[in-house]
């Protein structure tokens, strides 16, 4: 007699189809270029909604971002989104970059205020777009771009209050943004509470949770201190004693991110954005758990 097969919690959580998107950063060396394209080729069969390409503080890798985005558009079936920031450039320069993207067939921009180099306090360019909402308005004047903007479940570090930060997000949406992508977080309750507050504020566009699979806990602690993302105490416990055990760290990271996504999917989240750090393995595995798989041939 065969026993009934129990359903896994993750399977029951993801009854509705979900979609994913991935973020990459432009390569600095030839070796990193090879690694990036291996990552892109591994994730491409999952047919992500889009893939985005960042650049460094102050626009330090802007040209490499442009080259990477254009190559993705020319050599793959993926839909690339280019990051574009306000930092360090006059409006005319930013507008010219946007027109170059449009001429290359790039229709999706991730519009951000951006950060100053070396962690300096933000200072708007005197002839530039001061903030992301202004940039969104400017981009919409140039062409009918699809625009994504940033959202901060735990508020932007420079915002004086959570209410101010939410008002700023509303301004970006009202200026024409199509969606928001959240800063990474680790407690699903943080995102769900933010989503509720955004809805109460009249924000109706999709807010994609930003998922960061953690393979280097010490590094993430430093990043999080700078960007205002909190680290739950249980995370430190999970990674304790694994500094010299990268394989176990990867398994813990995959388990943690998959559980995070499972909880969010059970609460109706249908779109997930993965910060890949140009590594495909964890994002691919978690997408598989969510039911996002390569399309069958034929």
C-alpha positions as CSV (number, residue, x, y, z in Angstrom):
1,X,0.0,0.0,0.0
2,X,1.4,3.4,-1.0
3,X,1.3,6.3,1.4
4,X,-0.2,9.6,0.3
5,X,2.5,12.1,-0.8
6,X,2.4,15.3,1.3
7,X,2.6,18.7,-0.5
8,X,5.6,20.8,0.2
9,X,4.9,24.2,1.8
10,X,6.7,26.0,-1.0
11,X,4.6,24.3,-3.6
12,X,1.4,25.4,-1.9
13,X,2.6,28.9,-1.5
14,X,3.3,29.5,-5.2
15,X,0.0,28.5,-6.7
16,X,-0.1,31.6,-8.9
17,X,2.6,32.0,-11.6
18,X,5.3,34.4,-10.6
19,X,7.8,36.4,-12.7
20,X,11.4,37.3,-11.9
21,X,13.9,40.0,-13.0
22,X,17.7,40.1,-12.4
23,X,20.2,42.9,-11.7
24,X,23.8,42.8,-12.9
25,X,26.7,45.2,-12.6
26,X,29.1,46.0,-15.5
27,X,32.4,44.1,-15.6
28,X,35.6,45.9,-14.7
29,X,38.0,43.3,-16.2
30,X,38.1,40.8,-19.1
31,X,37.7,38.0,-16.5
32,X,34.7,39.6,-15.0
33,X,33.2,40.1,-18.5
34,X,33.4,36.4,-19.1
35,X,31.8,35.7,-15.7
36,X,29.0,38.2,-16.4
37,X,28.1,36.6,-19.7
38,X,28.2,33.1,-18.2
39,X,25.7,34.4,-15.6
40,X,23.5,36.0,-18.3
41,X,23.4,32.9,-20.4
42,X,22.5,30.7,-17.4
43,X,19.6,32.9,-16.4
44,X,18.3,33.8,-19.9
45,X,16.3,30.6,-20.3
46,X,14.1,31.6,-17.3
47,X,12.7,34.4,-19.5
48,X,12.9,37.1,-16.9
49,X,10.6,40.1,-17.1
50,X,13.7,42.3,-17.6
51,X,17.3,42.5,-16.5
52,X,18.9,45.7,-15.2
53,X,22.5,46.9,-15.3
54,X,23.8,49.2,-12.6
55,X,26.7,51.6,-12.5
56,X,29.1,52.8,-9.8
57,X,28.7,55.8,-7.5
58,X,29.0,59.1,-9.4
59,X,28.5,57.3,-12.7
60,X,32.0,55.8,-12.6
61,X,31.1,52.8,-14.8
62,X,28.6,54.6,-17.0
63,X,30.2,53.7,-20.3
64,X,30.6,50.1,-19.3
65,X,27.0,50.1,-18.3
66,X,26.0,51.4,-21.7
67,X,28.1,48.8,-23.5
68,X,26.7,46.0,-21.4
69,X,23.1,47.0,-21.9
70,X,23.5,47.4,-25.6
71,X,25.2,44.1,-26.0
72,X,22.4,42.4,-24.0
73,X,19.9,44.0,-26.4
74,X,21.8,43.0,-29.5
75,X,23.0,39.5,-28.6
76,X,20.1,38.1,-26.5
77,X,16.3,37.9,-26.3
78,X,16.4,39.6,-22.9
79,X,14.8,43.0,-22.2
80,X,17.6,45.1,-20.7
81,X,17.0,48.1,-18.4
82,X,19.7,50.7,-18.0
83,X,20.4,52.4,-14.6
84,X,20.6,56.2,-15.0
85,X,21.3,58.6,-12.1
86,X,21.3,62.3,-11.4
87,X,24.7,62.5,-9.8
88,X,27.4,64.7,-11.3
89,X,25.9,65.6,-14.7
90,X,23.9,68.5,-16.2
91,X,20.5,67.8,-17.6
92,X,21.8,68.0,-21.1
93,X,24.3,65.3,-20.5
94,X,21.7,63.0,-18.9
95,X,19.3,63.7,-21.7
96,X,21.9,62.8,-24.3
97,X,22.6,59.5,-22.6
98,X,18.8,58.7,-22.6
99,X,18.5,59.5,-26.3
100,X,21.5,57.2,-27.0
101,X,19.6,54.4,-25.2
102,X,16.4,55.1,-27.1
103,X,18.3,55.1,-30.4
104,X,19.8,51.8,-29.5
105,X,16.4,50.3,-28.9
106,X,16.6,50.4,-25.1
107,X,13.1,51.3,-23.8
108,X,13.5,50.7,-20.1
109,X,15.4,53.0,-17.6
110,X,15.9,52.5,-13.9
111,X,15.8,56.2,-12.8
112,X,17.7,56.9,-9.6
113,X,19.1,59.9,-7.7
114,X,22.4,58.0,-7.2
115,X,25.1,58.2,-4.7
116,X,28.2,60.5,-4.5
117,X,31.6,58.9,-4.9
118,X,33.5,57.8,-1.7
119,X,30.3,58.0,0.4
120,X,30.2,61.8,0.4
121,X,26.9,63.6,1.2
122,X,24.7,64.1,-1.8
123,X,24.9,67.4,-3.6
124,X,22.7,68.0,-6.6
125,X,24.5,69.2,-9.8
126,X,23.6,72.9,-10.2
127,X,22.5,72.3,-13.8
128,X,21.3,68.8,-13.2
129,X,18.2,66.9,-12.2
130,X,18.1,67.2,-8.4
131,X,16.2,64.1,-7.5
132,X,14.8,60.9,-9.1
133,X,11.3,62.4,-9.5
134,X,12.8,65.2,-11.6
135,X,14.7,62.6,-13.7
136,X,11.6,60.7,-14.3
137,X,9.8,63.8,-15.6
138,X,12.8,64.6,-17.8
139,X,12.9,61.1,-19.3
140,X,9.2,61.2,-20.1
141,X,9.7,64.4,-22.0
142,X,12.4,62.7,-24.2
143,X,10.5,59.5,-25.0
144,X,7.9,57.2,-23.7
145,X,10.4,55.1,-21.7
146,X,9.3,52.4,-19.3
147,X,10.6,53.6,-16.0
148,X,11.4,51.8,-12.8
149,X,12.4,53.6,-9.6
150,X,13.7,52.7,-6.2
151,X,11.7,52.1,-3.1
152,X,13.0,51.8,0.5
153,X,11.0,49.6,2.9
154,X,13.1,50.9,5.8
155,X,13.4,54.4,4.3
156,X,16.4,55.9,2.4
157,X,19.3,56.8,4.7
158,X,19.0,60.5,3.7
159,X,15.3,60.7,4.3
160,X,14.3,62.5,7.6
161,X,11.4,60.2,8.1
162,X,9.6,57.2,6.7
163,X,6.6,59.4,5.8
164,X,8.9,61.8,3.8
165,X,10.4,58.9,2.0
166,X,7.0,57.4,1.0
167,X,5.9,60.9,-0.2
168,X,9.0,60.9,-2.4
169,X,8.2,57.6,-3.8
170,X,4.7,58.9,-4.6
171,X,6.2,61.8,-6.4
172,X,8.3,59.5,-8.6
173,X,5.2,57.4,-9.5
174,X,3.1,60.5,-10.2
175,X,5.9,61.7,-12.5
176,X,5.4,58.6,-14.7
177,X,7.3,55.7,-13.2
178,X,5.8,52.3,-14.1
179,X,7.0,50.3,-11.1
180,X,9.2,50.4,-8.0
181,X,12.0,48.0,-7.1
182,X,12.7,47.8,-3.4
183,X,16.0,47.9,-1.6
184,X,16.9,44.5,-0.3
185,X,15.5,43.5,3.1
186,X,15.6,40.2,5.1
187,X,12.5,40.2,7.2
188,X,9.4,39.7,4.9
189,X,7.2,41.5,7.4
190,X,9.2,44.7,6.7
191,X,8.3,44.5,3.0
192,X,4.7,43.5,3.6
193,X,4.2,46.4,6.0
194,X,5.7,48.8,3.5
195,X,3.5,47.5,0.7
196,X,0.5,48.2,2.9
197,X,1.6,51.7,3.7
198,X,2.3,52.4,0.0
199,X,-1.2,51.2,-0.9
200,X,-2.7,53.5,1.7
201,X,-0.7,56.4,0.2
202,X,-2.4,55.8,-3.2
203,X,0.6,54.0,-4.9
204,X,-0.9,51.4,-7.2
205,X,2.0,50.4,-9.5
206,X,3.8,47.1,-8.8
207,X,6.4,47.2,-6.0
208,X,8.9,44.4,-6.7
209,X,10.7,43.0,-3.6
210,X,14.5,43.2,-4.0
211,X,16.0,39.8,-3.0
212,X,19.6,39.5,-2.1
213,X,20.9,36.0,-1.6
214,X,23.7,36.4,1.0
215,X,26.9,34.6,0.4
216,X,29.2,36.9,2.4
217,X,27.6,37.9,5.6
218,X,30.3,40.2,6.8
219,X,30.2,42.2,3.5
220,X,26.4,42.4,3.7
221,X,26.7,43.8,7.2
222,X,28.8,46.7,5.8
223,X,26.5,47.3,2.8
224,X,23.5,47.3,5.1
225,X,24.9,49.8,7.5
226,X,25.4,52.2,4.6
227,X,22.0,51.7,2.9
228,X,19.8,51.5,5.9
229,X,18.7,47.8,5.6
230,X,18.4,46.1,9.0
231,X,20.0,42.8,9.8
232,X,17.8,40.5,12.0
233,X,19.6,38.8,14.9
234,X,18.7,35.4,13.6
235,X,20.7,36.0,10.4
236,X,23.9,36.4,12.4
237,X,23.1,33.1,14.1
238,X,22.6,31.4,10.8
239,X,25.9,32.4,9.4
240,X,27.9,32.1,12.7
241,X,31.0,29.9,12.3
242,X,30.8,29.8,8.5
243,X,33.5,32.3,7.6
244,X,35.8,29.6,6.2
245,X,33.0,27.4,4.8
246,X,31.8,28.9,1.6
247,X,29.8,25.9,0.4
248,X,27.7,25.8,3.6
249,X,27.2,29.5,3.4
250,X,25.8,29.1,-0.1
251,X,23.4,26.4,1.1
252,X,22.3,28.6,4.0
253,X,21.9,31.6,1.7
254,X,19.7,29.6,-0.7
255,X,17.5,28.2,2.1
256,X,17.1,31.6,3.7
257,X,16.2,33.5,0.4
258,X,13.8,30.7,-0.7
259,X,12.0,30.9,2.6
260,X,11.8,34.7,2.3
261,X,10.3,34.3,-1.2
262,X,7.9,31.6,-0.1
263,X,6.4,33.8,2.6
264,X,6.1,36.7,0.2
265,X,4.5,34.5,-2.5
266,X,2.0,33.3,0.1
267,X,1.1,36.9,0.7
268,X,0.3,37.5,-3.0
269,X,3.7,38.8,-4.3
270,X,4.0,37.7,-7.9
271,X,7.1,39.5,-9.1
272,X,10.6,39.2,-7.6
273,X,13.8,41.1,-8.4
274,X,17.1,39.4,-7.7
275,X,20.3,41.2,-7.0
276,X,22.6,38.6,-8.5
277,X,26.0,40.1,-7.9
278,X,26.8,38.6,-11.3
279,X,26.4,35.1,-10.0
280,X,23.6,32.9,-11.4
281,X,23.6,29.9,-9.1
282,X,21.5,31.1,-6.2
283,X,19.1,33.2,-8.3
284,X,18.5,30.3,-10.6
285,X,17.9,27.8,-7.8
286,X,15.4,30.2,-6.0
287,X,13.6,30.9,-9.3
288,X,13.3,27.1,-9.8
289,X,11.7,26.8,-6.3
290,X,9.3,29.6,-7.2
291,X,8.2,27.6,-10.3
292,X,10.1,29.8,-12.8
293,X,11.7,27.3,-15.2
294,X,13.1,27.2,-18.7
295,X,10.4,27.0,-21.3
296,X,10.1,23.5,-22.9
297,X,11.4,23.4,-26.5
298,X,8.7,23.2,-29.1
